[in-house]
Amino acid sequence: MGYLKGIALLLLLAFCLLHLPFAESEWFFNYHIHIRNDLPLLDSPPNEPNLLLHCKSKKRDIGSKALFQGQDYTWDTKINFFRTILFFCHTVWVGHKNRYFDAFIAGRDEHRCLEYHNSCMWSVREHGIYFSENNLTWHNEFHW
């Protein structure tokens, strides 16, 4: 019996050494999700928030937040082994529109969010919810 334990331990050690680069895998990175309120004020009073957000996953509720123009809503997450992490948000442009959108999907975002400091950058704007991989170029991924 001791012989089998020794072999199992040796195989486990060999597996770990062979997969050492795995330790640098994106699974161990913290991903930073940022959602910025870039909505115009229009008829909103400047002293009241014009964007309401509530973001969560199946197991983790990030909570609700009211954002003034220019404010940022941020949280961190890691990717699980099965790559099933999904965070979605309910976005309400006060007095105008609302929409649900997927703020982080492991399979979709694990590579594209690495480019800019492991960050997924979202901007809520007049025509929808925009995404950027580099905080320079923005694409409307979710129309109102």
Phi and psi in degrees as a GROMACS rama.xvg file:
@    title "Ramachandran Plot"
@    xaxis  label "Phi"
@    yaxis  label "Psi"
@TYPE xy
-63.0221  -33.172  GLY-2
-63.0494  -42.8064  TYR-3
-66.6486  -38.2846  LEU-4
-63.5366  -39.4522  LYS-5
-64.6685  -42.011  GLY-6
-65.2337  -44.859  ILE-7
-60.9555  -42.236  ALA-8
-65.1587  -41.5541  LEU-9
-63.6711  -42.1757  LEU-10
-65.1831  -40.198  LEU-11
-63.7533  -43.6278  LEU-12
-62.8035  -43.1866  LEU-13
-62.8512  -42.4212  ALA-14
-60.3413  -44.9268  PHE-15
-63.4184  -41.644  CYS-16
-68.4662  -37.1663  LEU-17
-68.8915  -26.1763  LEU-18
-108.249  26.7152  HIS-19
-57.8483  -39.1315  LEU-20
-60.3933  -21.8102  PRO-21
-59.1805  -28.4161  PHE-22
-63.4598  -21.6977  ALA-23
-95.684  10.0005  GLU-24
-61.4624  155.339  SER-25
-63.8943  -12.9245  GLU-26
-64.8112  -24.759  TRP-27
-97.3243  -2.87628  PHE-28
-77.7101  148.564  PHE-29
-85.4297  125.547  ASN-30
-97.7139  134.155  TYR-31
-106.192  121.18  HIS-32
-103.494  125.005  ILE-33
-121.174  130.432  HIS-34
-124.613  117.41  ILE-35
-108.212  139.141  ARG-36
-85.5177  103.064  ASN-37
-114.316  28.9665  ASP-38
-76.6449  146.081  LEU-39
-71.4281  154.56  PRO-40
-71.8838  -34.4155  LEU-41
45.5881  -114.31  LEU-42
-98.42  11.124  ASP-43
-80.0636  137.669  SER-44
-64.2584  139.267  PRO-45
-66.6019  -15.8475  PRO-46
-98.5651  11.8792  ASN-47
-127.536  142.937  GLU-48
-65.686  140.461  PRO-49
-109.894  5.7621  ASN-50
-135.303  128.891  LEU-51
-114.334  132.76  LEU-52
-127.621  143.433  LEU-53
-139.531  115.027  HIS-54
-119.16  144.201  CYS-55
-164.513  167.663  LYS-56
-118.715  -174.318  SER-57
-62.5923  -34.7757  LYS-58
-110.689  -10.2209  LYS-59
-138.056  120.661  ARG-60
-97.7696  114.354  ASP-61
-74.0688  -29.5781  ILE-62
108.016  174.948  GLY-63
-96.074  150.076  SER-64
-150.96  138.366  LYS-65
-100.183  126.797  ALA-66
-114.389  135.073  LEU-67
-81.6769  163.35  PHE-68
-55.566  130.955  GLN-69
90.0585  -9.86792  GLY-70
-81.2407  160.437  GLN-71
-123.545  139.733  ASP-72
-112.747  121.118  TYR-73
-135.856  143.091  THR-74
-152.844  166.735  TRP-75
-115.416  154.271  ASP-76
-152.642  164.549  THR-77
-120.318  161.394  LYS-78
-91.4871  134.24  ILE-79
-82.4845  171.403  ASN-80
-57.4992  -38.8841  PHE-81
-87.5741  0.339132  PHE-82
56.9121  44.948  ARG-83
-108.976  7.93278  THR-84
-64.3501  129.893  ILE-85
-143.302  121.709  LEU-86
-113.53  132.243  PHE-87
-126.625  156.572  PHE-88
-132.17  143.492  CYS-89
-99.956  121.665  HIS-90
-113.914  127.557  THR-91
-124.491  115.56  VAL-92
-86.6812  104.278  TRP-93
-53.461  125.237  VAL-94
79.8512  1.931  GLY-95
-130.25  -73.1397  HIS-96
-143.69  166.399  LYS-97
-146.872  158.185  ASN-98
-163.947  145.628  ARG-99
-93.7655  143.994  TYR-100
-149.389  155.786  PHE-101
-87.2515  110.156  ASP-102
-82.635  -27.5809  ALA-103
-153.027  120.286  PHE-104
-123.443  121.498  ILE-105
-51.5488  -52.0642  ALA-106
-63.5272  -31.6471  GLY-107
-84.0668  -37.507  ARG-108
-106.573  -11.4721  ASP-109
-59.9275  -31.866  GLU-110
-96.7766  -40.9228  HIS-111
-70.4593  -22.2687  ARG-112
-89.5376  -4.68232  CYS-113
-73.7241  -27.2212  LEU-114
-60.9192  -37.601  GLU-115
-113.979  75.5751  TYR-116
57.204  38.864  HIS-117
58.4971  34.2821  ASN-118
-116.685  135.781  SER-119
-99.7279  114.507  CYS-120
-102.794  121.975  MET-121
-120.152  145.028  TRP-122
-133.582  120.565  SER-123
-90.0469  119.454  VAL-124
-129.363  177.239  ARG-125
-57.7186  -34.3993  GLU-126
-102.61  2.24911  HIS-127
150.16  -161.41  GLY-128
-112.543  120.067  ILE-129
-104.025  149.529  TYR-130
-121.262  146.084  PHE-131
-136.936  136.713  SER-132
-85.8579  -17.981  GLU-133
-134.203  4.10984  ASN-134
66.1949  18.7619  ASN-135
-123.188  -47.9081  LEU-136
-103.851  127.038  THR-137
-117.828  139.89  TRP-138
-126.972  131.485  HIS-139
-75.0151  105.243  ASN-140
-96.0185  -22.4729  GLU-141
-136.758  108.699  PHE-142
-78.5554  152.421  HIS-143
